[in-house]
Structure formats: structure tokens, C-alpha cells
Amino acid sequence: MRVLEGLERIATAIRADDWNRARAAGVNPTQLAILDVLEGRPAGLAVRDLASQLGVSQPTATDSILALERKGMVEKRPEPGDGRSQRVQITPAGRDAHAARAAAPGAVAQAASALPDDQQEYLLLLVVSVIRQLQESQAIPIQRMCVSCRYFRPYAHADAAKPHHCNFVDAAFGQQDLRIDCREHETADPSVRAATWTAFEGSQPPPPSR
């Protein structure tokens, strides 16, 4: 499948970018991925939930968490109401390391940003569609995307520049502002997700013509 071959080539470049960003942060890619997940989650996550988000085994996640603990980038705290369980939280040092990753610009990001604006917007819609298929087939956990959020109202406005509405901030926004990972995300019920996606997909503009 040629699309898959193309995605594999892009994935190779993304892995190289991940190593460059991780080196800038003083960690390895798995450790950086943990910081990515924890950033924006003040309450932290249980180890099993971190492993699920990353798509790795719990022992792999545990090893990386221990390494980050030694570096002072994460800490474990008791689960409220359950002293036997612990949540992993990012520390100020972890946030500094996470921010340092921006110092290593990624080749994939540069290539995508070189596309015309309308093509970037359409590419984002395609990526959202692929992620949605993966999460609905349970290949990956539900992502914190607009299209799976209970606050999202697709094409609620006639304004072509800002057709969507977020009930959390009570504001309209455009296609280019669709979130892949939003810290205010709250997962909608399956039936609501399905209805939202139908409305979102059914009103998509045609692809850009070149």
C-alpha cells in the first residue's frame, strides 16, 4: 500500500527528530514522550495510564519513569484516597527539559510548514481522520482531540474562517486550530462522538486544488 509506504518514510524522519529533541532535553525518546504526556496534566497519571497512552508495556514505562525520577524530572505522589497507588507528576525540572526540546527544530515540522496554508489545513484533517479511525478501533487510546471532546460543536457557525465552536471557552475557531492534544479535553460518550464525527465529516470542504 503506497500510502503506508509513505507514512513509514515520514515515521523514519519523525524518529530521527524525536532523538534530536530528546538529546536537547537530556533524555531519551521514551522519556521525552512521558514528559509530553505529563505536561498539561497537573494531577499526573498512574503508571498504567502512562503506559497505555504511550502504547508501551508497563515495565517499559516503569523503567523510563525511574530514570526520570533520578534526573529529578518527575515525582510520584500517593493517589488521593488510595495510599497504595501512586501518580506520576512532572516537576519544574521536567518542564524545563520539556521546553528545551523546542530548541531542536524537526525536519518533519519544517517540511509540513513549507506547505501552503490550505494544504497544511487539509493535511491536519487527514491526520485527524486517521487518528480517529485508530482510536475507534481501539488500536490506540482515545486522544485529546477536538473531534472526541464533549465540548466540540462542528460547523456551528456560518463563518467559513471559524466554523467550529468550543463550549469550554465559548468561542468559535477554524480548521487550522483543531487540537490533537488539548489539556481541557473531556471525552464524549461513544454515541455523541459518533454523531459529532458524522456532522464533522459530512460538512468537510473539498480538498485544495493544485
ABEGO torsion letter per residue (X at the ends): XAAAAAAAAAAAAAAAAAAAAAAAAGBBAAAAAAAAAABGBAAEBBAAAAAAAAGBBAAAAAAAAAAAAAAGABBBBBBBGBAABBBBBBBAAAAAAAAAAAABBBAAAAAAAABBAAAAAAAAAAAAAAAAAAAAAGABBBBBBAAABAABBBGABABAABABBBAAAGBBBBAAABBABBAABBBBBAAAAAAAAAAAAAABBBBBBX
